[in-house]
Amino acid sequence: MGAIVFGSKSYMIFPDHSSYYTFFGQDREPGPTSSVPDHPITDEPHFQNWIATMRSRDPALLNSEIHEAWMTMALPLLGNVAYRLGRTLLFDPKTETCIGDDEANRLLAPRYWNPYVVPETV
């Protein structure tokens, strides 16, 4: 887990969910930093809620609606597909498809591997 974000004059490292470090210039001078000691996963209660919900099979126990997670991921997913195809996409949120773009729609749909195929009708 972790991420590094590169800028034109600096970069920032996110090694976990509760800290970041910045460095500036060719000499990598340390910049602002922050961390929560002894607690690298600040969203642990979120994970615990998700696991408890999965075990109970009761979506009413979730702290937030699953649709909220879908909306959080939709924009980066669309951006990734547009980048890969090298063109602008026209997305219809009602049908959750790219209008007139079968190639983009194939990239939006998950590809499953046997035996982990999810049937069309569940």
N, C-alpha and C positions, 0 to 999 in steps of 0.2 A: 504494500500500500504506500502511497505517497505520490507527490507530483513536483515537478520543477517547471516554473514559468520563466521564460527568457524574455527580457526586454532589450532595447537597443543599447542601454548603458548599465543594466543590472540584471540580476536574476533573484528569484525567490524560491525557497525550498519549503515544501509542506511534507514533512516526514510522517505525520500522523494527523489525526483529527483535532489535535489540541495545540499545535505549535507551528511556527513559521520562522524562517531565517532569511535575511536579505544580504546580498553582497553587491558591491558597486565597483565598476571600473575593471581595467585589466588586472589590477593587483588584488581584486576580490576583497576590497575593504569591507569589513562587517558593517552592516547597517542595523535598522530596527529588527527586533526579535521578540517573540513572545511564546510562552509555553505554560501549560498547566502541569505542575510536577505530579508525578506518581499517578497520572490519569490520562494515558495516551488515547483512550477511546471515550471522548466526551459524550458521544451519543449511545453509550451502552444501554441506558434505559429503553431507547428506541429499538435496539436489537433484541433486547429481552422481551419487549412487547410483541415484536414480530414473531419470535420463536414460540411464545406462549399462544399466540393466535393460531399459528400453523398447527401446533399440537392439539388445540381444542377444536380446530376446524370451524371456528365461529368468527366470521369477519367483523361482527359487531364489537369485538374486543379491541380492534385496531385503534390506535390513538388518532389516526387520520385516515381519511378515505383513500382507497387504492387509486381512485381516479386522479387524486392530487399527485401521486407518484408518476402516473402516466403523463400528466401535463408537464411535469418537471423534466421528463426525458424526451418528450416529443420534439421540442425545438432543437436540442443538440443532435438528435437522430436525423431530423430533416436537414440540418446543416451539413452533417456528415455525408448524406446521400447526395445533396447538391454539389458538394465539393468533389466527391468521387466521379460524378457525372459531368462536372464542369459546366453546369447550367443552373438557371433559376428554376425553382419548382413552384407550381401553383397547387396549393394544398387545400382540400375541402375538408374542414373539420367535422362536418356532419357524416360523411362517408369514410373519413379517415384514410383517404387515398389522394394521390397526386392526379390532378385532372389531365386526362389525355396522355399519360406517361406510364406505359406498362413497365418500362425498364426501371423507373424509380419505384413503382409499386412492388416489383419483385424484390428490390433491396430493402423495402420497409417490412416485408413479410419474413418471419423467421423461417429458417431452414432446419428441419429436424432430422436427426439421424436415427435409424432403426437401432434398437427397439423403442426409442424415446419419442415416437411420433404421437402428436396430439391429434385425435380425429377431428374432422371438420365439424361434426355434431357431437357434443358431449352430453 
